[in-house]
Amino acid sequence: MKKILASLLLVLGLSLTAQANTGGIAWDKAPAKTNDLAALQNGAKVFVNYCLNCHSASFMRYNRLKDIGLTEQQIKDNLLFTSDKVGDTMQAAIDPKQAKQWFGGNPPDLTVISRSRSAQGQGTGADYLYTYLRTFYVDDTKPTGWNNLAFPNIGMPHALWQLQGKRAPIYEVVEEHGKEVHVFKGWEQITPGTMTSEQYDQTIGDLVNYMQWMAEPAANTRVRLGVWVMLFLCVLTFFTWRMNAAFWKDVK
């Protein structure tokens, strides 16, 4: 019970933090591919290799990955790094004491992060994550050496920098209401990554879609069932209407 309450408080805190950070750049639209099993499998691989080092997904079990087309043996061979059993939940590899010492606090659980980060007028939680994971930049004034346009002054380093490379934002100085304002215009690539910009964006899209699926694995099934229910109700309504007309046709 305590664990559930703590998780609810964490989600609430993350939601409030997201709404407080709407002063960042506009969020990009995340690609919607939660029905694409290949994309979800690639996203799961990226999540386990890059996110699970510091972040847990304590409400997701490894064996639930069978829902995206993976076999139990594939999970054991390729994704089971922090546990010995496929029935275990996804726990972070980092020691909580070390995490608090390095980052000033334990990294948040990511099980429902895509649902908690939505903000009115900005977009969905998936949009936020897609923008956030693509807008890290080098900042020597920060302890981690990194900053982020979507979440300014964040304490998290860029875990995927080797894929994206090191970048710096380009600003244009414009005058608004008598004051100089720095407007973001693009990126300067300082050092290249192992992926092109397009490849990195696609990888992040797969990762975000996996995190969106992880937040509610039954969502696609719920939507499919909802469509069939609506069709059934439409057919039932038609027959009910015709039966009602036939019943009352001879009544004066």
N, C-alpha and C positions, 0 to 999 in steps of 0.2 A: 504493500500500500504506500509506504514511504517513497519507494522508487517511482511509482506512478505519479504521485503528487510532485516529486522533484522534477520529473520530466515535463509535467504540465506547466510548472513554473518556468522551466527553461524555455519552453516554446513561447510562453507569454513574453518573457524577457527578450527573446530574439525578435519577436514581432514588433515590440516597442522600439527596439534598437533599429530595426529596418525602417520604421516610419520616421525615426529621428534622423536617419541618414538620407532623406530624400533630397538633400542639398547637393548631392553628387551629380554626375552626368546622367543623361536620359538612358533608360535601360533599352538594350537591343532585344528584339523578339527572338526567343529561343526556338529552334526547330522542333516541331512536334513529331516525334518518332517513337512513341511509347508502344506502338504495335510492331515495330521493326525488331525482330529478335536478334539479328546480327548486330544492330546498333546497340541494343541493350546488353548483349554479351560483351561487346568491346567496352562499353561504359562500365560494366562490372569489373572488367580486368583493370581499367585505369583506376577505378575507385579503390580496389584492393591494393594495387601497387603504389599509389601516391597519396591517397587520403587516409587509409586505414593505419598508416604509420603513427599518426597523431590523434585522429578522430575515431570514435567508436560509432557503430550503428547497432546499439544494444537491443533494439526491438526487431532486428532482422536476423533470421537464422540462415546459415549457409545453404541448407537443403532447400530453402525457398527459391533458390536460383534455378531449380529444375523447372520452375514455371516459365522461364525464358529460354527453354530449350537445351539446357545443360544437363548432362548425366551426372550421377553421383561420382563416378570415377573422374570425370573431367573437373569437377569441383575439387576433389581431393588432390589431383595432380597439378592444377594450375592456380587455384584460388585460396586454398586452405593453408594460410601462412601463420595465423595467430592462434590456431587451435588444432586439436587432433581429431575432432569429431564434426561431421557435417551437420549434426543437430545442434551445435553450439551457436550462440549469437556472435555477431561480429564485434569483437573487442579490439581496442587500439593496442598497437605494439609498444607504445611509449609508456614509461613509468609515470604515473600521475604526479609524483613528487618532482621528477625531472621536468615535466611539462610546466608545472607551476613555477619552477625556478627559471626556466628558459623564457617562458612567454608571459609570466605574471598571473597565470591561471590555467586551468585545464581546458583544452580545446573542447568546444561543444559537441554533443552527440548529433550526428547527421541523419538519423533515421527519417525524421519528418521536416528537415530543414527547408525543403522546397515548398512545403505548405505554409511554413511559418514566416517566410520572407516576403510575401506579397504585400503590396502597398497600394492604396487607392490612388488612381491617377498615374501610377508608375508602371504597373504591369503585374504579372504573376511572379511567384517565387522562382519558377524556372527562368523567367526573363532576368530576374536579379542575379541568379547564380551564373547564367550564361554571360552576362555583362561583367560581373565581378571577376570571374576566372580568366577573363581576356583583357583586363585593364590594370594589371600589375605593372609597376615601373620602378626603375632603380632610384633610390633616394638615400644618399649617404648620411643624411641627418637622422635617420631612424635606426634604432638598435639592430633591427633585422636586415637593414640595407634595402628594404622594399617599402613601397607605398601603393595605394590603390585609388583609382579615380572614382569607383563606385562606392567605396567605403574608405574615405580619407582617414589617415592616421591609424590604420589597422595595425595590430600587433603580430599578425600572421605573416610569415615569409612566403615567397612565391615557390610553392612546392613543385611546380611544373616548369620552372624557368629553363631547364635544359632542353625541353621540347620547343618552347617559344623563343628562347634567347633573351637577351637583355635589351630593354627598350626605354626610351625617355619620351615624355609627351612634348608636343610642339604647341605652343600657345601664340595667339595673336592678341596684341593689346588694342582694345577698342575703348572709346569713350562713351559712357552711359550716365546721363544725369550729372554731367560735370565731373565724373570720376573715371579713372582708368580701370578697366576690367580685363582680366586675362581669360580669353575664350579658347577652349581646346579645339585644335584643328587637325591633329593627326599624330603619327608616331615617327620617331627616329630610331632606326634599328642600330643599336650599339654593337652587339655581337649576335651572330645568327644562332638559331636553335637547330635541333635535329629535324624539325618539321618546317614546311613552308607555312605561311600565314593561313592559307586555305586548309591545309591538313590539320593545323592546330585548332582552327575554328570547328572543323568537323569532329575532331576528337573531343573537344569540350562539349559540343552538342550531344555526342553520345553519352558522355559522363553525366550531363545534366538530365538527359532523358532517363538514364538509369536511376538517378537520385529521385526523380519525379515518380518513377514506377515504384521505387523502394518505399516511398512515403505512403503509397496505397496500392499494393500489388493487385488488389481485386478491382481496381477502377475500370479497367478495360472490360472485364466480365460484367460489371455493374452496368456499364453503358450499353453493351450488347443486349443484356437482358431487358434494359429499359426500352430499347427500340422495339423488341418483340412484344413487350407488354403494351406499348402504345399502339402497335399494329393490331393486336388482339382487341384492345378496347375500341378501336375505330370500327373493326368488323362487327363486334358485338353491338355497338351503337347503331350501325346500319340495320342489322337484323331486328333490333328492338324497335327501331323507328318503323320498319315495314310491318312488323307484327302489330304494333299499336294502330297503324293505319288500317290494317285488315280487320282488327277487332272492332273498331269504331265506325267502319264504313256504312253499316246498316242501321246505326243508331241515329234517330232523328233528334 
